[in-house]
Amino acid sequence: MRTQLECLPILLRGVPEDALDKRPMAGKWSAREHLAHLARYEEMFLGRMRRIRSENRPLLPRYRAEDDAEWPQWTALPAAEILQSLRSLRTRLVNEAGQLTAAEFLRVGVHAKFGEMTLGLWLEFFLLHEAHHLLAVMQLVRL
């Protein structure tokens, strides 16, 4: 969690801002949209983690960017702002995760598709989801 985003400066080195908006095909996300999604989902995940810590087995619906009222604002940001938000939100997430007790790692949140998951598994799921989008960014800026 502390280091996964360190790949971004390497992935984006020398990539012009307008290249982040290229779509591989109609209806598919651009690199900017993947980055905006990572930042927005980081924000959403902080809320999910807090709910799991404070509520008994909260039901956490699947997040779909297209259904998020804030999504258009995130995708309109310059890349530098998206990346700064992502770094800032990651610092908050690392700090909060670092304060979790062993008992809190075992608290359960219910995912709409995957069912009951401990907070530890939610964190793993978060990182896998993020890695998927980082790979997509790498592929898109190398087209």
C-alpha positions as a printed Julia matrix, in Angstrom:
143×3 Matrix{Float64}:
   0.0     0.0     0.0
   2.84    2.38    0.78
   4.71    1.82   -2.48
   2.28    0.67   -5.17
   1.71    4.18   -6.54
   5.45    4.83   -6.86
   5.21    3.42  -10.38
   3.21    6.43  -11.61
   6.12    8.84  -12.27
   7.8     6.1   -14.32
   4.61    5.19  -16.2
   3.82    8.82  -17.0
   7.34   10.13  -17.69
   7.33   12.05  -20.95
   3.63   11.5   -21.6
   1.97   14.7   -22.85
  -1.2    15.78  -21.05
  -3.36   15.33  -24.15
  -2.17   11.73  -24.57
  -3.94   10.91  -21.3
  -7.27   11.53  -23.04
  -6.81    9.02  -25.88
  -9.4     6.27  -25.81
  -8.51    2.8   -27.04
 -12.03    2.57  -28.5
 -15.41    4.21  -28.06
 -16.89    3.57  -24.63
 -13.55    2.6   -23.02
 -11.77    4.77  -20.47
  -8.79    6.97  -21.2
  -5.68    6.97  -18.99
  -6.93   10.18  -17.32
 -10.22    8.47  -16.46
  -8.38    5.5   -14.96
  -6.26    7.88  -12.85
  -9.33    9.87  -11.79
 -11.04    6.62  -10.87
  -8.09    5.62   -8.69
  -8.19    8.92   -6.83
 -11.97    8.92   -6.41
 -12.02    5.29   -5.33
  -9.28    6.0    -2.8
 -11.62    8.59   -1.3
 -14.54    6.16   -1.41
 -12.47    3.39    0.15
 -11.53    5.56    3.12
 -15.27    5.89    3.83
 -15.77    2.14    3.42
 -12.94    1.38    5.81
 -14.42    3.74    8.4
 -17.83    2.1     8.04
 -16.37   -1.37    8.51
 -14.58   -0.16   11.64
 -17.68    1.47   13.12
 -20.69   -0.52   11.87
 -21.68   -4.14   12.27
 -21.27   -5.9     8.9
 -22.21   -2.91    6.69
 -23.46   -3.67    3.19
 -21.15   -1.87    0.78
 -22.58   -1.67   -2.74
 -20.37   -2.0    -5.79
 -18.85    1.31   -6.8
 -19.51    2.38  -10.39
 -17.91    5.63  -11.47
 -20.64    6.23  -14.01
 -23.21    6.32  -11.18
 -21.14    8.75   -9.06
 -22.29   12.38   -9.18
 -18.69   13.52   -8.5
 -17.16   11.45  -11.31
 -17.36   14.16  -14.05
 -15.54   16.63  -11.78
 -12.71   14.16  -11.18
 -12.23   13.4   -14.88
 -12.09   17.11  -15.76
  -9.08   17.76  -13.5
  -5.59   18.26  -14.9
  -3.4    15.19  -14.44
  -1.18   16.96  -11.91
  -4.2    17.65   -9.66
  -5.46   14.09   -9.95
  -2.02   12.75   -9.02
  -1.66   15.18   -6.11
  -5.07   14.14   -4.78
  -4.14   10.51   -5.2
  -0.91   10.97   -3.21
  -2.67   12.93   -0.48
  -5.48   10.4    -0.18
  -2.97    7.54   -0.13
  -1.15    9.16    2.78
  -4.43    9.31    4.69
  -5.24    5.69    3.85
  -1.79    4.44    4.9
  -2.06    6.38    8.15
  -5.52    5.04    8.94
  -4.61    1.48    7.97
  -1.5     1.74   10.13
  -3.7     2.42   13.17
  -5.88   -0.65   12.69
  -5.89   -3.14   15.52
  -5.77   -6.9    14.94
  -9.47   -7.05   15.86
 -10.32   -4.33   13.33
  -8.6    -6.26   10.53
 -11.07   -9.05   11.26
 -14.17   -6.83   11.15
 -16.48   -7.64    8.24
 -18.0    -5.57    5.49
 -20.39   -7.17    3.01
 -19.61   -6.65   -0.67
 -22.65   -6.83   -2.96
 -20.95   -9.38   -5.25
 -18.25  -11.07   -3.12
 -20.16  -11.32    0.13
 -18.62  -11.07    3.59
 -15.01   -9.92    3.61
 -12.77   -8.99    6.52
 -11.21   -5.55    6.46
  -7.88   -7.25    5.73
  -9.4    -8.82    2.62
 -11.01   -5.51    1.66
  -7.53   -3.92    1.72
  -6.14   -6.69   -0.5
  -9.11   -6.3    -2.86
  -8.5    -2.53   -2.98
  -4.85   -3.02   -3.97
  -5.69   -5.62   -6.64
  -8.33   -3.31   -8.09
  -5.84   -0.47   -8.13
  -3.17   -2.62   -9.82
  -5.64   -3.44  -12.6
  -6.12    0.27  -13.31
  -2.38    1.0   -13.11
  -1.81   -1.67  -15.76
  -4.51   -0.08  -17.91
  -2.79    3.33  -17.59
   0.54    1.8   -18.64
  -1.04    0.14  -21.64
  -2.93    3.27  -22.72
   0.02    5.66  -22.57
   2.14    3.21  -24.55
  -0.34    2.87  -27.46
